[in-house]
Amino acid sequence: MLPQYERLDDGGSGDSTAFYGGIRRSTFRVRFSKVAAVTVLLPVVGFLFCLIWSLLYNFEQANATHCLVYNFLPSLSAAIGNYQPQRFVWQFSILLHAPARYAIAFLYKNHHLSLLSRKHRKEWAYLACILNIVELSSLVGLSLWTSSNNYEIHKFCFGAFVICSIIYMLMVVLINRLTRAEDMLMLAERKSLRYKRRLLVINVASIVCAVYFFVRHNKYCEPGIYSLFALSEYIFVYSNIGFHMTAYWDFINANMYFHWRTGIHFSSV
């Protein structure tokens, strides 16, 4: 069953039992803010581990390029996929955080549908959801098929991740801009929208810089330029993670309910 966002009546009992269609079923409840924090920390900590381990134990190999010039930071692909235990840690963190991300994608679809009135195209909510799912699936794909063991699949997934993530972020900002007056928003919602806009700009700027440094490195083979390309990749990834972290403020008062039959449900407080 797909995740749903609804108000669940527990009869004021305060326990973890909810009503679904008039049938009383035991559920497990957790605050959405905790789920959001753990979901974000998994790739953040996973990548930091991969980067630090690569610098400490695989510095020469990870920073090697075709033109043999000095570099001080490995590319994203080299840091997460070319060596062990980095590859295992990264794949574990991505696969572990993916189910919650898929659930949140459908939560956002329902949230965007509630924002888009008759004056706007509700198809935008479905398109944004599809882009979000493709982005996450591409992230899973490029993590499982690394540049060292299957370069073509890795390259395709990375390209799909970059394109879908940027378009998705742009659509989310536009949906909020078209449907919500900022002076009417709650403090948490204003903070979320403000960070979304800033992180979108940082994200686009970082991928532009990455393309520039990559082209310059391949053309001139200057020392350190490939590391600046790698640094741009890091900023791109972390600005993307930060953008998704804004769900913390969008659903700050929500709970997640887990039930073995009905799946995952979201409720407002």
Secondary structure, 3 states (H helix, E strand, C coil): CCCEECCCCCCCCCCCEEEECCEEEECEEEEHHHHHHHHHHHHHHHHHHHHHHHHHHCHHHHCCCCCCCCCCCCCHHHHHHCCCCHHHHHHHHHHHHHHHHHHHHHHHHHHHHHHCCCCCCCHHHHHHHHHHHHHHHHHHHHHHCCCCCCHHHHHHHHHHHHHHHHHHHHHHHHHHHHHCCHHHCCHHHHHHHHHHHHHHHHHHHHHHHHHHHHHHHHHHCCCCHHHHHHHHHHHHHHHHHHHHHCHHHHCCCEEEEEECCCEEEEEEC
